[in-house]
Amino acid sequence: MSAPLAPTLLWFRQDLRLADNPALAAALQRGGAVVPVFILDDAGEGDWSLGGASRWWLHHSLSALDADLRSRGSQLVLARGDSATELRRLVKATGAGAVYWNRRYEPAVRARDAAIKAAFTNEGLDAKSFNSALLFEPHTIQNKQSRPFQVFTPYWRHCLALPMPEPVEAGKGAVTHFPAPAKWPASLENAALGLLPAIPWDAAFGKVWMPGEAGAQQRLKQFLRGGAVHDYDAQRNLPAIEGTSGLAPHLHWGEIGPRQIAAAVKALGKASGLDPASNGARVFLSEVGWREFAHHLLFHFEHTPAKPLRADFERFPWAEDAGGVKLRAWQRGLTGYPIVDAGMRQLWATGWMHNRVRMITASFLVKHLRLPWQHGAAWFWDTLVDADLASNTLGWQWSAGCGADAAPYFRIFAPVTQGERFDGEGRYVRQWVPELAKLPDKYLHAPWTAPESLLEFARVKLGETYPRPIVDHAEARADALAAFKALRGDIIERDA
């Protein structure tokens, strides 16, 4: 009688789901016991250890994953510390013969994972990694010159010409039972990871979000079957309505994968007549493509989280901000521009901000205040539940004009115009800046232009109940354009 096969350590990271999980499927196919493990390794993230909002999400997502595993006769083993050290300890404790995981693409993590794979392979362990996070991995895509793409449209066109990958199944049907080890290794309690804040600034998060695989599937179902995908191309820019999917944090933590999303859109088309090539579905899938593009860029240009992709922008003449006064006003939603302040307050309260408003607030920081984009990237990293190094880097460099696909790099989002165009009835601003709620629509996005009698009627005292603008739009715009001219010289003056 042969000895039982040594267990497999299944190392979870940003793939906190059971469906469409290639590492899990491979572990089950290998046979023997499967020991699911999560290791909180802050040092292993390099300069980008988890921000506060991400830690909140991770705490609840780990609880959800553990519950899903326990319902199938398994459990999630939690550890904290250096990944290699903890994995080696768990290999010894369980007698594991294999360690499987799904790949990540951040520079520091890639280097760490490569070292772990090499060391374990040399020690005779079966160490394998898989793709669960992307439709098309960065190293598999290149342009006609055999170089990485730097413009989204040709990148995504190239990807769409390839076969769309299908979700990975773990055998026939859903897995209802996981083979467990004879003895479970010691595990930390979730609370011992210290992920939740000591001060309850997260009070409203639970009213907005349901971390975990079930929450991700619920979001996707609501978005697709609720009909928002049909009008996505038009409604995604309106912050007062639920016109977006809300899947970004679920995608970041791998509670759902892009293969599942693409397959669900395709299946809905068959069931309801929605053409996957229709404008709404096409634009929605292109947003998934934008995320893929972000990882493509980060993989090939590892310096971009801290430095601009376009090297000449390192000479950009940023403005002084004595004592960080303007930065703090932006962070707190006290700039005096209602659409900007609404976005920053939504971010603080919910850990999320509507994408159109992200562009407006980011442009305001780097163009109106002329403060370094890295300040904004750091703030979003700490406050977004969907903080993703690749997407955060691409978004901020796009806004600053120093990254990929940033032409025209000198575009300046006029906050009043943007507010009037995308929140014309003021529902979004009135929700998040309630001190302006009684102002008529005509003055809501520029309260400093309202007659004194109207301000008094609306109980608005500029400089007291609501701040005056911290910069004048016309002056700030002129200064930004002058800075761009000094740097590059080839600009056409226009707002967005």
HUVENHU-V299289 format. One record per helix or strand. SS is the DSSP state (H for helix, E for strand). FROM is the first residue (numbers start at 0). LEN is the number of residues. If there is no record, write none. Layout:
SS FROM LEN
SS FROM LEN
//
This chain:
E 7 5
H 21 9
E 33 7
H 42 3
H 51 19
E 75 5
H 82 12
E 97 5
H 106 16
E 125 5
H 137 3
H 151 9
H 189 4
H 204 4
H 212 13
H 227 8
H 247 5
H 257 15
H 278 22
H 301 4
H 310 5
H 321 11
H 337 13
H 354 14
H 372 11
H 388 12
E 411 1
H 414 8
H 426 6
H 433 3
H 440 4
H 446 3
H 451 6
E 461 1
E 465 1
H 472 15
E 494 1
//
